[in-house]
Amino acid sequence: MPKHFKLRIYQRVTLCGTGYYLSEDFLGKGTVWDISSGGWRIQGDHQVRVGMPLTLRMELPGAKLPLEVEQAIVQWVSGRDFGVQIKKIRHASAKKLERIIGQHLCTLHPD
C-alpha cells in the first residue's frame, strides 16, 4: 500500500502529441501522453531527473503555434516516462491549455 497519497486537483486528459523539453544542457523530444493545467506526462528520448527544471513546448494538431510552458519541474521518473509540474506559464498559454483540455473533456463526456 502506498505511503503517500496525493489528491489531484486538475482534470487530466489523454492526449498524444509531440513535445520538446529543454534544460540548460540538452533538448529532448518525446510524446506527451497526459495533460492537465497542473502538469504533463511525457515519454522522452533524453533522461531527466527529479527536481530538474525544464521549458516545454507541445505541437498541437491544427494549431499554428505550439503550446509553451516557461518552467516545469520534473516530479517523477520511471524509465523513459516522467511527469512534470507546471510552475510558470504565460496567461495566453494557460488559457490555450485550458481550452484544449475542455475540448477533449467535451468529446469524452458529451451531454
Gaussian input, Z-matrix of N, CA and C with variables (Angstrom, degrees):
# hf/3-21g

backbone

0 1
 N
 C     1     B1
 C     2     B2     1     A1
 N     3     B3     2     A2     1     D1
 C     4     B4     3     A3     2     D2
 C     5     B5     4     A4     3     D3
 N     6     B6     5     A5     4     D4
 C     7     B7     6     A6     5     D5
 C     8     B8     7     A7     6     D6
 N     9     B9     8     A8     7     D7
 C    10    B10     9     A9     8     D8
 C    11    B11    10    A10     9     D9
 N    12    B12    11    A11    10    D10
 C    13    B13    12    A12    11    D11
 C    14    B14    13    A13    12    D12
 N    15    B15    14    A14    13    D13
 C    16    B16    15    A15    14    D14
 C    17    B17    16    A16    15    D15
 N    18    B18    17    A17    16    D16
 C    19    B19    18    A18    17    D17
 C    20    B20    19    A19    18    D18
 N    21    B21    20    A20    19    D19
 C    22    B22    21    A21    20    D20
 C    23    B23    22    A22    21    D21
 N    24    B24    23    A23    22    D22
 C    25    B25    24    A24    23    D23
 C    26    B26    25    A25    24    D24
 N    27    B27    26    A26    25    D25
 C    28    B28    27    A27    26    D26
 C    29    B29    28    A28    27    D27
 N    30    B30    29    A29    28    D28
 C    31    B31    30    A30    29    D29
 C    32    B32    31    A31    30    D30
 N    33    B33    32    A32    31    D31
 C    34    B34    33    A33    32    D32
 C    35    B35    34    A34    33    D33
 N    36    B36    35    A35    34    D34
 C    37    B37    36    A36    35    D35
 C    38    B38    37    A37    36    D36
 N    39    B39    38    A38    37    D37
 C    40    B40    39    A39    38    D38
 C    41    B41    40    A40    39    D39
 N    42    B42    41    A41    40    D40
 C    43    B43    42    A42    41    D41
 C    44    B44    43    A43    42    D42
 N    45    B45    44    A44    43    D43
 C    46    B46    45    A45    44    D44
 C    47    B47    46    A46    45    D45
 N    48    B48    47    A47    46    D46
 C    49    B49    48    A48    47    D47
 C    50    B50    49    A49    48    D48
 N    51    B51    50    A50    49    D49
 C    52    B52    51    A51    50    D50
 C    53    B53    52    A52    51    D51
 N    54    B54    53    A53    52    D52
 C    55    B55    54    A54    53    D53
 C    56    B56    55    A55    54    D54
 N    57    B57    56    A56    55    D55
 C    58    B58    57    A57    56    D56
 C    59    B59    58    A58    57    D57
 N    60    B60    59    A59    58    D58
 C    61    B61    60    A60    59    D59
 C    62    B62    61    A61    60    D60
 N    63    B63    62    A62    61    D61
 C    64    B64    63    A63    62    D62
 C    65    B65    64    A64    63    D63
 N    66    B66    65    A65    64    D64
 C    67    B67    66    A66    65    D65
 C    68    B68    67    A67    66    D66
 N    69    B69    68    A68    67    D67
 C    70    B70    69    A69    68    D68
 C    71    B71    70    A70    69    D69
 N    72    B72    71    A71    70    D70
 C    73    B73    72    A72    71    D71
 C    74    B74    73    A73    72    D72
 N    75    B75    74    A74    73    D73
 C    76    B76    75    A75    74    D74
 C    77    B77    76    A76    75    D75
 N    78    B78    77    A77    76    D76
 C    79    B79    78    A78    77    D77
 C    80    B80    79    A79    78    D78
 N    81    B81    80    A80    79    D79
 C    82    B82    81    A81    80    D80
 C    83    B83    82    A82    81    D81
 N    84    B84    83    A83    82    D82
 C    85    B85    84    A84    83    D83
 C    86    B86    85    A85    84    D84
 N    87    B87    86    A86    85    D85
 C    88    B88    87    A87    86    D86
 C    89    B89    88    A88    87    D87
 N    90    B90    89    A89    88    D88
 C    91    B91    90    A90    89    D89
 C    92    B92    91    A91    90    D90
 N    93    B93    92    A92    91    D91
 C    94    B94    93    A93    92    D92
 C    95    B95    94    A94    93    D93
 N    96    B96    95    A95    94    D94
 C    97    B97    96    A96    95    D95
 C    98    B98    97    A97    96    D96
 N    99    B99    98    A98    97    D97
 C   100   B100    99    A99    98    D98
 C   101   B101   100   A100    99    D99
 N   102   B102   101   A101   100   D100
 C   103   B103   102   A102   101   D101
 C   104   B104   103   A103   102   D102
 N   105   B105   104   A104   103   D103
 C   106   B106   105   A105   104   D104
 C   107   B107   106   A106   105   D105
 N   108   B108   107   A107   106   D106
 C   109   B109   108   A108   107   D107
 C   110   B110   109   A109   108   D108
 N   111   B111   110   A110   109   D109
 C   112   B112   111   A111   110   D110
 C   113   B113   112   A112   111   D111
 N   114   B114   113   A113   112   D112
 C   115   B115   114   A114   113   D113
 C   116   B116   115   A115   114   D114
 N   117   B117   116   A116   115   D115
 C   118   B118   117   A117   116   D116
 C   119   B119   118   A118   117   D117
 N   120   B120   119   A119   118   D118
 C   121   B121   120   A120   119   D119
 C   122   B122   121   A121   120   D120
 N   123   B123   122   A122   121   D121
 C   124   B124   123   A123   122   D122
 C   125   B125   124   A124   123   D123
 N   126   B126   125   A125   124   D124
 C   127   B127   126   A126   125   D125
 C   128   B128   127   A127   126   D126
 N   129   B129   128   A128   127   D127
 C   130   B130   129   A129   128   D128
 C   131   B131   130   A130   129   D129
 N   132   B132   131   A131   130   D130
 C   133   B133   132   A132   131   D131
 C   134   B134   133   A133   132   D132
 N   135   B135   134   A134   133   D133
 C   136   B136   135   A135   134   D134
 C   137   B137   136   A136   135   D135
 N   138   B138   137   A137   136   D136
 C   139   B139   138   A138   137   D137
 C   140   B140   139   A139   138   D138
 N   141   B141   140   A140   139   D139
 C   142   B142   141   A141   140   D140
 C   143   B143   142   A142   141   D141
 N   144   B144   143   A143   142   D142
 C   145   B145   144   A144   143   D143
 C   146   B146   145   A145   144   D144
 N   147   B147   146   A146   145   D145
 C   148   B148   147   A147   146   D146
 C   149   B149   148   A148   147   D147
 N   150   B150   149   A149   148   D148
 C   151   B151   150   A150   149   D149
 C   152   B152   151   A151   150   D150
 N   153   B153   152   A152   151   D151
 C   154   B154   153   A153   152   D152
 C   155   B155   154   A154   153   D153
 N   156   B156   155   A155   154   D154
 C   157   B157   156   A156   155   D155
 C   158   B158   157   A157   156   D156
 N   159   B159   158   A158   157   D157
 C   160   B160   159   A159   158   D158
 C   161   B161   160   A160   159   D159
 N   162   B162   161   A161   160   D160
 C   163   B163   162   A162   161   D161
 C   164   B164   163   A163   162   D162
 N   165   B165   164   A164   163   D163
 C   166   B166   165   A165   164   D164
 C   167   B167   166   A166   165   D165
 N   168   B168   167   A167   166   D166
 C   169   B169   168   A168   167   D167
 C   170   B170   169   A169   168   D168
 N   171   B171   170   A170   169   D169
 C   172   B172   171   A171   170   D170
 C   173   B173   172   A172   171   D171
 N   174   B174   173   A173   172   D172
 C   175   B175   174   A174   173   D173
 C   176   B176   175   A175   174   D174
 N   177   B177   176   A176   175   D175
 C   178   B178   177   A177   176   D176
 C   179   B179   178   A178   177   D177
 N   180   B180   179   A179   178   D178
 C   181   B181   180   A180   179   D179
 C   182   B182   181   A181   180   D180
 N   183   B183   182   A182   181   D181
 C   184   B184   183   A183   182   D182
 C   185   B185   184   A184   183   D183
 N   186   B186   185   A185   184   D184
 C   187   B187   186   A186   185   D185
 C   188   B188   187   A187   186   D186
 N   189   B189   188   A188   187   D187
 C   190   B190   189   A189   188   D188
 C   191   B191   190   A190   189   D189
 N   192   B192   191   A191   190   D190
 C   193   B193   192   A192   191   D191
 C   194   B194   193   A193   192   D192
 N   195   B195   194   A194   193   D193
 C   196   B196   195   A195   194   D194
 C   197   B197   196   A196   195   D195
 N   198   B198   197   A197   196   D196
 C   199   B199   198   A198   197   D197
 C   200   B200   199   A199   198   D198
 N   201   B201   200   A200   199   D199
 C   202   B202   201   A201   200   D200
 C   203   B203   202   A202   201   D201
 N   204   B204   203   A203   202   D202
 C   205   B205   204   A204   203   D203
 C   206   B206   205   A205   204   D204
 N   207   B207   206   A206   205   D205
 C   208   B208   207   A207   206   D206
 C   209   B209   208   A208   207   D207
 N   210   B210   209   A209   208   D208
 C   211   B211   210   A210   209   D209
 C   212   B212   211   A211   210   D210
 N   213   B213   212   A212   211   D211
 C   214   B214   213   A213   212   D212
 C   215   B215   214   A214   213   D213
 N   216   B216   215   A215   214   D214
 C   217   B217   216   A216   215   D215
 C   218   B218   217   A217   216   D216
 N   219   B219   218   A218   217   D217
 C   220   B220   219   A219   218   D218
 C   221   B221   220   A220   219   D219
 N   222   B222   221   A221   220   D220
 C   223   B223   222   A222   221   D221
 C   224   B224   223   A223   222   D222
 N   225   B225   224   A224   223   D223
 C   226   B226   225   A225   224   D224
 C   227   B227   226   A226   225   D225
 N   228   B228   227   A227   226   D226
 C   229   B229   228   A228   227   D227
 C   230   B230   229   A229   228   D228
 N   231   B231   230   A230   229   D229
 C   232   B232   231   A231   230   D230
 C   233   B233   232   A232   231   D231
 N   234   B234   233   A233   232   D232
 C   235   B235   234   A234   233   D233
 C   236   B236   235   A235   234   D234
 N   237   B237   236   A236   235   D235
 C   238   B238   237   A237   236   D236
 C   239   B239   238   A238   237   D237
 N   240   B240   239   A239   238   D238
 C   241   B241   240   A240   239   D239
 C   242   B242   241   A241   240   D240
 N   243   B243   242   A242   241   D241
 C   244   B244   243   A243   242   D242
 C   245   B245   244   A244   243   D243
 N   246   B246   245   A245   244   D244
 C   247   B247   246   A246   245   D245
 C   248   B248   247   A247   246   D246
 N   249   B249   248   A248   247   D247
 C   250   B250   249   A249   248   D248
 C   251   B251   250   A250   249   D249
 N   252   B252   251   A251   250   D250
 C   253   B253   252   A252   251   D251
 C   254   B254   253   A253   252   D252
 N   255   B255   254   A254   253   D253
 C   256   B256   255   A255   254   D254
 C   257   B257   256   A256   255   D255
 N   258   B258   257   A257   256   D256
 C   259   B259   258   A258   257   D257
 C   260   B260   259   A259   258   D258
 N   261   B261   260   A260   259   D259
 C   262   B262   261   A261   260   D260
 C   263   B263   262   A262   261   D261
 N   264   B264   263   A263   262   D262
 C   265   B265   264   A264   263   D263
 C   266   B266   265   A265   264   D264
 N   267   B267   266   A266   265   D265
 C   268   B268   267   A267   266   D266
 C   269   B269   268   A268   267   D267
 N   270   B270   269   A269   268   D268
 C   271   B271   270   A270   269   D269
 C   272   B272   271   A271   270   D270
 N   273   B273   272   A272   271   D271
 C   274   B274   273   A273   272   D272
 C   275   B275   274   A274   273   D273
 N   276   B276   275   A275   274   D274
 C   277   B277   276   A276   275   D275
 C   278   B278   277   A277   276   D276
 N   279   B279   278   A278   277   D277
 C   280   B280   279   A279   278   D278
 C   281   B281   280   A280   279   D279
 N   282   B282   281   A281   280   D280
 C   283   B283   282   A282   281   D281
 C   284   B284   283   A283   282   D282
 N   285   B285   284   A284   283   D283
 C   286   B286   285   A285   284   D284
 C   287   B287   286   A286   285   D285
 N   288   B288   287   A287   286   D286
 C   289   B289   288   A288   287   D287
 C   290   B290   289   A289   288   D288
 N   291   B291   290   A290   289   D289
 C   292   B292   291   A291   290   D290
 C   293   B293   292   A292   291   D291
 N   294   B294   293   A293   292   D292
 C   295   B295   294   A294   293   D293
 C   296   B296   295   A295   294   D294
 N   297   B297   296   A296   295   D295
 C   298   B298   297   A297   296   D296
 C   299   B299   298   A298   297   D297
 N   300   B300   299   A299   298   D298
 C   301   B301   300   A300   299   D299
 C   302   B302   301   A301   300   D300
 N   303   B303   302   A302   301   D301
 C   304   B304   303   A303   302   D302
 C   305   B305   304   A304   303   D303
 N   306   B306   305   A305   304   D304
 C   307   B307   306   A306   305   D305
 C   308   B308   307   A307   306   D306
 N   309   B309   308   A308   307   D307
 C   310   B310   309   A309   308   D308
 C   311   B311   310   A310   309   D309
 N   312   B312   311   A311   310   D310
 C   313   B313   312   A312   311   D311
 C   314   B314   313   A313   312   D312
 N   315   B315   314   A314   313   D313
 C   316   B316   315   A315   314   D314
 C   317   B317   316   A316   315   D315
 N   318   B318   317   A317   316   D316
 C   319   B319   318   A318   317   D317
 C   320   B320   319   A319   318   D318
 N   321   B321   320   A320   319   D319
 C   322   B322   321   A321   320   D320
 C   323   B323   322   A322   321   D321
 N   324   B324   323   A323   322   D322
 C   325   B325   324   A324   323   D323
 C   326   B326   325   A325   324   D324
 N   327   B327   326   A326   325   D325
 C   328   B328   327   A327   326   D326
 C   329   B329   328   A328   327   D327
 N   330   B330   329   A329   328   D328
 C   331   B331   330   A330   329   D329
 C   332   B332   331   A331   330   D330

   B1=1.4589
   B2=1.5345
   B3=1.3311
   B4=1.4656
   B5=1.5229
   B6=1.3249
   B7=1.4655
   B8=1.5146
   B9=1.3285
   B10=1.4629
   B11=1.5158
   B12=1.2968
   B13=1.4550
   B14=1.5150
   B15=1.3261
   B16=1.4576
   B17=1.5134
   B18=1.2866
   B19=1.4590
   B20=1.5295
   B21=1.3220
   B22=1.4609
   B23=1.5224
   B24=1.3228
   B25=1.4565
   B26=1.5263
   B27=1.3339
   B28=1.4607
   B29=1.5280
   B30=1.3373
   B31=1.4663
   B32=1.5112
   B33=1.3090
   B34=1.4547
   B35=1.5289
   B36=1.3347
   B37=1.4568
   B38=1.5224
   B39=1.3226
   B40=1.4529
   B41=1.5195
   B42=1.3017
   B43=1.4600
   B44=1.5156
   B45=1.2917
   B46=1.4557
   B47=1.5201
   B48=1.3119
   B49=1.4573
   B50=1.5181
   B51=1.3107
   B52=1.4587
   B53=1.5183
   B54=1.3255
   B55=1.4547
   B56=1.5160
   B57=1.3070
   B58=1.4609
   B59=1.5144
   B60=1.3294
   B61=1.4554
   B62=1.5253
   B63=1.3092
   B64=1.4549
   B65=1.5175
   B66=1.3415
   B67=1.4627
   B68=1.5236
   B69=1.3167
   B70=1.4673
   B71=1.5277
   B72=1.3557
   B73=1.4572
   B74=1.5273
   B75=1.3203
   B76=1.4554
   B77=1.5278
   B78=1.3372
   B79=1.4601
   B80=1.5177
   B81=1.3295
   B82=1.4551
   B83=1.5116
   B84=1.3314
   B85=1.4548
   B86=1.5177
   B87=1.3311
   B88=1.4492
   B89=1.5042
   B90=1.3222
   B91=1.4501
   B92=1.5220
   B93=1.3200
   B94=1.4576
   B95=1.5248
   B96=1.3401
   B97=1.4641
   B98=1.5101
   B99=1.2749
   B100=1.4649
   B101=1.5145
   B102=1.3373
   B103=1.4572
   B104=1.5168
   B105=1.3144
   B106=1.4572
   B107=1.5187
   B108=1.3114
   B109=1.4701
   B110=1.5186
   B111=1.3261
   B112=1.4612
   B113=1.5078
   B114=1.3462
   B115=1.4540
   B116=1.5104
   B117=1.3270
   B118=1.4562
   B119=1.5255
   B120=1.3170
   B121=1.4640
   B122=1.5205
   B123=1.3257
   B124=1.4623
   B125=1.5292
   B126=1.3227
   B127=1.4621
   B128=1.5161
   B129=1.3294
   B130=1.4528
   B131=1.5043
   B132=1.3259
   B133=1.4600
   B134=1.5266
   B135=1.3197
   B136=1.4639
   B137=1.5168
   B138=1.3210
   B139=1.4585
   B140=1.5313
   B141=1.3278
   B142=1.4631
   B143=1.5225
   B144=1.3295
   B145=1.4656
   B146=1.5247
   B147=1.3095
   B148=1.4625
   B149=1.5265
   B150=1.3299
   B151=1.4634
   B152=1.5187
   B153=1.3236
   B154=1.4597
   B155=1.5294
   B156=1.3376
   B157=1.4695
   B158=1.5255
   B159=1.3285
   B160=1.4617
   B161=1.5209
   B162=1.3306
   B163=1.4542
   B164=1.5239
   B165=1.3438
   B166=1.4651
   B167=1.5204
   B168=1.3182
   B169=1.4612
   B170=1.5293
   B171=1.3268
   B172=1.4609
   B173=1.5159
   B174=1.3315
   B175=1.4593
   B176=1.5234
   B177=1.3084
   B178=1.4591
   B179=1.5176
   B180=1.3383
   B181=1.4581
   B182=1.5299
   B183=1.3192
   B184=1.4511
   B185=1.5171
   B186=1.3253
   B187=1.4629
   B188=1.5303
   B189=1.3218
   B190=1.4662
   B191=1.5240
   B192=1.3241
   B193=1.4624
   B194=1.5242
   B195=1.3345
   B196=1.4641
   B197=1.5330
   B198=1.3145
   B199=1.4590
   B200=1.5230
   B201=1.3322
   B202=1.4647
   B203=1.5173
   B204=1.3314
   B205=1.4668
   B206=1.5216
   B207=1.3273
   B208=1.4629
   B209=1.5240
   B210=1.3470
   B211=1.4610
   B212=1.5228
   B213=1.3218
   B214=1.4574
   B215=1.5251
   B216=1.3221
   B217=1.4638
   B218=1.5299
   B219=1.3282
   B220=1.4622
   B221=1.5325
   B222=1.3419
   B223=1.4624
   B224=1.5202
   B225=1.3228
   B226=1.4625
   B227=1.5228
   B228=1.3265
   B229=1.4618
   B230=1.5237
   B231=1.3288
   B232=1.4634
   B233=1.5264
   B234=1.3230
   B235=1.4583
   B236=1.5144
   B237=1.3358
   B238=1.4660
   B239=1.5215
   B240=1.3332
   B241=1.4691
   B242=1.5215
   B243=1.3263
   B244=1.4628
   B245=1.5205
   B246=1.3091
   B247=1.4566
   B248=1.5068
   B249=1.3194
   B250=1.4607
   B251=1.5205
   B252=1.3147
   B253=1.4621
   B254=1.5193
   B255=1.3251
   B256=1.4600
   B257=1.5231
   B258=1.3198
   B259=1.4580
   B260=1.5239
   B261=1.3475
   B262=1.4658
   B263=1.5172
   B264=1.3449
   B265=1.4556
   B266=1.5302
   B267=1.3073
   B268=1.4597
   B269=1.5229
   B270=1.3153
   B271=1.4606
   B272=1.5336
   B273=1.3291
   B274=1.4716
   B275=1.5268
   B276=1.3262
   B277=1.4663
   B278=1.5212
   B279=1.3332
   B280=1.4681
   B281=1.5264
   B282=1.3246
   B283=1.4682
   B284=1.5296
   B285=1.3165
   B286=1.4656
   B287=1.5349
   B288=1.3225
   B289=1.4589
   B290=1.5254
   B291=1.3203
   B292=1.4626
   B293=1.5342
   B294=1.3382
   B295=1.4663
   B296=1.5274
   B297=1.3207
   B298=1.4696
   B299=1.5265
   B300=1.3140
   B301=1.4610
   B302=1.5210
   B303=1.3149
   B304=1.4614
   B305=1.5142
   B306=1.3262
   B307=1.4648
   B308=1.5162
   B309=1.3287
   B310=1.4603
   B311=1.5206
   B312=1.3290
   B313=1.4635
   B314=1.5208
   B315=1.3325
   B316=1.4705
   B317=1.5125
   B318=1.3431
   B319=1.4651
   B320=1.5244
   B321=1.3374
   B322=1.4642
   B323=1.5174
   B324=1.3321
   B325=1.4742
   B326=1.5261
   B327=1.3397
   B328=1.4842
   B329=1.5178
   B330=1.3228
   B331=1.4874
   B332=1.5022
   A1=109.34
   A2=117.90
   A3=119.68
   A4=111.55
   A5=114.42
   A6=120.23
   A7=111.60
   A8=116.50
   A9=120.86
   A10=109.32
   A11=115.96
   A12=121.53
   A13=107.48
   A14=116.23
   A15=120.73
   A16=108.97
   A17=116.41
   A18=122.12
   A19=108.37
   A20=116.77
   A21=120.41
   A22=109.07
   A23=115.77
   A24=119.12
   A25=112.25
   A26=116.66
   A27=120.55
   A28=110.14
   A29=116.93
   A30=121.85
   A31=107.87
   A32=116.31
   A33=121.63
   A34=108.54
   A35=115.72
   A36=120.29
   A37=108.70
   A38=115.43
   A39=121.15
   A40=107.58
   A41=114.94
   A42=121.15
   A43=107.36
   A44=117.41
   A45=121.34
   A46=108.59
   A47=116.93
   A48=121.68
   A49=110.90
   A50=116.62
   A51=121.44
   A52=109.55
   A53=115.73
   A54=120.52
   A55=111.97
   A56=115.16
   A57=122.16
   A58=107.47
   A59=116.65
   A60=120.39
   A61=108.83
   A62=114.23
   A63=122.01
   A64=110.06
   A65=115.46
   A66=120.84
   A67=106.94
   A68=116.47
   A69=119.19
   A70=111.22
   A71=116.57
   A72=121.04
   A73=116.29
   A74=118.96
   A75=119.62
   A76=111.59
   A77=114.34
   A78=123.13
   A79=106.39
   A80=116.77
   A81=121.57
   A82=110.84
   A83=114.74
   A84=121.01
   A85=107.69
   A86=115.84
   A87=118.28
   A88=112.50
   A89=114.29
   A90=122.26
   A91=108.40
   A92=115.80
   A93=121.33
   A94=106.58
   A95=117.40
   A96=121.54
   A97=112.82
   A98=116.91
   A99=121.56
   A100=108.34
   A101=115.93
   A102=118.90
   A103=109.37
   A104=113.93
   A105=122.07
   A106=105.75
   A107=116.57
   A108=119.82
   A109=111.53
   A110=116.12
   A111=120.18
   A112=115.25
   A113=117.71
   A114=118.60
   A115=113.17
   A116=115.61
   A117=122.80
   A118=110.36
   A119=116.03
   A120=122.93
   A121=106.54
   A122=116.33
   A123=121.84
   A124=109.55
   A125=115.93
   A126=121.47
   A127=105.68
   A128=117.21
   A129=120.13
   A130=115.75
   A131=114.86
   A132=121.85
   A133=112.75
   A134=117.31
   A135=121.12
   A136=108.85
   A137=116.63
   A138=122.05
   A139=111.20
   A140=115.58
   A141=122.43
   A142=107.89
   A143=116.37
   A144=120.28
   A145=109.09
   A146=115.38
   A147=121.42
   A148=109.47
   A149=115.46
   A150=121.60
   A151=114.41
   A152=117.15
   A153=121.21
   A154=110.57
   A155=118.09
   A156=120.44
   A157=109.98
   A158=115.81
   A159=121.76
   A160=110.29
   A161=115.61
   A162=122.78
   A163=105.07
   A164=116.96
   A165=121.25
   A166=111.71
   A167=114.39
   A168=121.29
   A169=107.20
   A170=116.43
   A171=120.65
   A172=109.62
   A173=115.11
   A174=120.80
   A175=108.01
   A176=115.87
   A177=121.24
   A178=110.22
   A179=117.38
   A180=119.99
   A181=110.84
   A182=116.42
   A183=121.48
   A184=115.46
   A185=118.13
   A186=121.25
   A187=109.71
   A188=115.81
   A189=120.27
   A190=111.39
   A191=115.74
   A192=120.80
   A193=110.31
   A194=116.71
   A195=119.07
   A196=111.12
   A197=115.54
   A198=122.22
   A199=106.94
   A200=117.24
   A201=120.60
   A202=111.55
   A203=114.80
   A204=122.86
   A205=106.23
   A206=116.35
   A207=120.28
   A208=113.19
   A209=116.45
   A210=118.48
   A211=110.46
   A212=114.48
   A213=122.66
   A214=107.21
   A215=116.05
   A216=121.36
   A217=108.79
   A218=116.58
   A219=121.25
   A220=108.89
   A221=116.05
   A222=122.23
   A223=113.02
   A224=116.95
   A225=121.68
   A226=109.40
   A227=115.67
   A228=122.11
   A229=108.07
   A230=116.22
   A231=121.98
   A232=107.42
   A233=116.26
   A234=120.23
   A235=110.39
   A236=116.47
   A237=121.23
   A238=112.24
   A239=117.50
   A240=121.96
   A241=110.30
   A242=115.83
   A243=119.92
   A244=109.44
   A245=114.70
   A246=121.31
   A247=110.35
   A248=116.13
   A249=121.29
   A250=110.03
   A251=114.91
   A252=121.90
   A253=107.81
   A254=116.40
   A255=121.12
   A256=109.23
   A257=115.69
   A258=121.83
   A259=112.69
   A260=116.30
   A261=120.00
   A262=109.21
   A263=115.20
   A264=121.14
   A265=107.59
   A266=116.58
   A267=120.19
   A268=109.90
   A269=115.45
   A270=121.46
   A271=111.65
   A272=117.10
   A273=120.79
   A274=110.76
   A275=117.58
   A276=121.15
   A277=111.15
   A278=116.40
   A279=120.57
   A280=110.28
   A281=117.24
   A282=121.34
   A283=110.37
   A284=116.57
   A285=121.54
   A286=109.72
   A287=117.10
   A288=122.38
   A289=110.88
   A290=117.19
   A291=121.25
   A292=110.99
   A293=117.48
   A294=120.99
   A295=111.23
   A296=116.38
   A297=121.35
   A298=109.85
   A299=116.75
   A300=121.34
   A301=109.95
   A302=117.16
   A303=121.45
   A304=112.44
   A305=117.25
   A306=120.94
   A307=111.22
   A308=117.00
   A309=120.39
   A310=111.76
   A311=117.69
   A312=120.21
   A313=110.66
   A314=116.30
   A315=120.17
   A316=112.19
   A317=117.56
   A318=119.81
   A319=110.53
   A320=117.22
   A321=120.64
   A322=112.32
   A323=116.47
   A324=122.33
   A325=110.62
   A326=118.15
   A327=118.02
   A328=110.85
   A329=115.36
   A330=120.45
   A331=110.38
   D1=136.67
   D2=-178.12
   D3=-64.66
   D4=145.39
   D5=179.16
   D6=-80.67
   D7=-29.68
   D8=-177.66
   D9=-122.31
   D10=141.76
   D11=177.97
   D12=-129.48
   D13=124.94
   D14=178.32
   D15=-112.90
   D16=127.63
   D17=176.09
   D18=-82.24
   D19=126.67
   D20=178.07
   D21=-79.10
   D22=132.99
   D23=-178.60
   D24=-103.56
   D25=-3.35
   D26=-179.10
   D27=-116.82
   D28=144.76
   D29=173.23
   D30=-70.85
   D31=134.92
   D32=-179.53
   D33=-113.14
   D34=139.75
   D35=175.25
   D36=-126.99
   D37=147.07
   D38=175.90
   D39=-84.52
   D40=123.66
   D41=-177.63
   D42=-145.03
   D43=119.26
   D44=-179.24
   D45=-93.98
   D46=110.89
   D47=-179.45
   D48=-144.41
   D49=163.01
   D50=177.98
   D51=-83.74
   D52=129.78
   D53=-179.98
   D54=-128.32
   D55=153.02
   D56=176.47
   D57=-123.64
   D58=142.87
   D59=177.93
   D60=-134.14
   D61=132.62
   D62=-173.18
   D63=-119.58
   D64=129.84
   D65=171.44
   D66=-114.21
   D67=-171.96
   D68=176.43
   D69=-68.46
   D70=-22.20
   D71=-171.65
   D72=-109.14
   D73=-17.43
   D74=-173.11
   D75=-158.11
   D76=166.64
   D77=171.35
   D78=-120.61
   D79=119.99
   D80=178.67
   D81=-108.56
   D82=157.10
   D83=178.34
   D84=-127.98
   D85=143.34
   D86=-179.78
   D87=-163.02
   D88=-169.80
   D89=178.54
   D90=-110.96
   D91=127.58
   D92=176.39
   D93=-88.15
   D94=121.72
   D95=-175.88
   D96=-100.51
   D97=-45.12
   D98=-177.54
   D99=-126.76
   D100=138.36
   D101=175.48
   D102=-132.08
   D103=151.04
   D104=170.69
   D105=-148.29
   D106=173.83
   D107=177.05
   D108=-67.40
   D109=-18.42
   D110=-177.37
   D111=-99.69
   D112=-17.68
   D113=-178.40
   D114=177.73
   D115=175.16
   D116=-177.27
   D117=-133.05
   D118=156.14
   D119=169.05
   D120=-109.22
   D121=129.56
   D122=-174.96
   D123=-129.70
   D124=141.63
   D125=169.71
   D126=-110.27
   D127=112.21
   D128=-170.27
   D129=-117.17
   D130=170.97
   D131=-179.54
   D132=-99.24
   D133=-0.04
   D134=179.71
   D135=-131.29
   D136=131.82
   D137=-176.80
   D138=-67.18
   D139=137.10
   D140=175.36
   D141=-121.58
   D142=172.85
   D143=177.80
   D144=-133.45
   D145=154.80
   D146=179.43
   D147=-58.35
   D148=134.76
   D149=179.73
   D150=92.35
   D151=-9.52
   D152=-178.07
   D153=-71.39
   D154=130.35
   D155=174.66
   D156=-82.02
   D157=139.37
   D158=179.78
   D159=-135.47
   D160=154.55
   D161=167.12
   D162=-104.40
   D163=136.18
   D164=-175.83
   D165=-116.81
   D166=150.61
   D167=173.85
   D168=-145.80
   D169=130.60
   D170=179.11
   D171=-125.66
   D172=128.60
   D173=176.17
   D174=-85.14
   D175=131.80
   D176=-177.70
   D177=-113.26
   D178=136.56
   D179=178.62
   D180=-58.81
   D181=130.73
   D182=177.20
   D183=81.24
   D184=-3.98
   D185=-179.47
   D186=-96.96
   D187=141.26
   D188=179.47
   D189=-74.50
   D190=-39.28
   D191=-177.33
   D192=-114.79
   D193=146.54
   D194=177.99
   D195=-74.04
   D196=161.44
   D197=174.02
   D198=-85.70
   D199=129.02
   D200=-176.48
   D201=-120.20
   D202=139.86
   D203=174.91
   D204=-120.23
   D205=122.06
   D206=-176.00
   D207=-67.72
   D208=-39.15
   D209=178.11
   D210=-149.85
   D211=132.11
   D212=173.64
   D213=-136.16
   D214=151.02
   D215=-178.86
   D216=-115.76
   D217=131.86
   D218=178.22
   D219=-67.41
   D220=124.56
   D221=-177.49
   D222=-99.25
   D223=-33.30
   D224=-179.90
   D225=-154.51
   D226=156.63
   D227=178.42
   D228=-138.19
   D229=134.00
   D230=175.97
   D231=-141.94
   D232=97.40
   D233=-175.31
   D234=64.62
   D235=-123.86
   D236=178.55
   D237=-87.87
   D238=-10.35
   D239=179.21
   D240=-87.51
   D241=144.89
   D242=174.05
   D243=-154.23
   D244=156.99
   D245=178.67
   D246=-116.06
   D247=142.11
   D248=179.14
   D249=-124.40
   D250=146.05
   D251=173.71
   D252=-104.71
   D253=128.40
   D254=179.72
   D255=-74.11
   D256=126.16
   D257=179.42
   D258=-108.66
   D259=-35.60
   D260=-176.62
   D261=-143.39
   D262=121.07
   D263=-179.67
   D264=-144.78
   D265=139.44
   D266=178.14
   D267=-66.59
   D268=152.05
   D269=-176.38
   D270=-56.58
   D271=-45.50
   D272=-178.99
   D273=-62.93
   D274=-39.26
   D275=178.72
   D276=-68.76
   D277=-37.99
   D278=178.27
   D279=-63.55
   D280=-41.74
   D281=178.13
   D282=-65.05
   D283=-40.92
   D284=178.72
   D285=-62.52
   D286=-43.17
   D287=177.79
   D288=-61.44
   D289=-44.02
   D290=178.48
   D291=-62.75
   D292=-39.32
   D293=178.04
   D294=-63.74
   D295=-43.48
   D296=179.76
   D297=-61.09
   D298=-46.71
   D299=179.78
   D300=-63.05
   D301=-44.61
   D302=178.90
   D303=-60.82
   D304=-41.54
   D305=178.85
   D306=-63.65
   D307=-41.98
   D308=179.79
   D309=-69.99
   D310=-35.60
   D311=177.51
   D312=-66.31
   D313=-38.28
   D314=178.68
   D315=-64.90
   D316=-36.91
   D317=179.46
   D318=-73.79
   D319=-28.70
   D320=178.48
   D321=-78.63
   D322=-34.97
   D323=-174.94
   D324=-129.61
   D325=65.88
   D326=-179.82
   D327=-69.22
   D328=145.19
   D329=179.40
   D330=-94.86

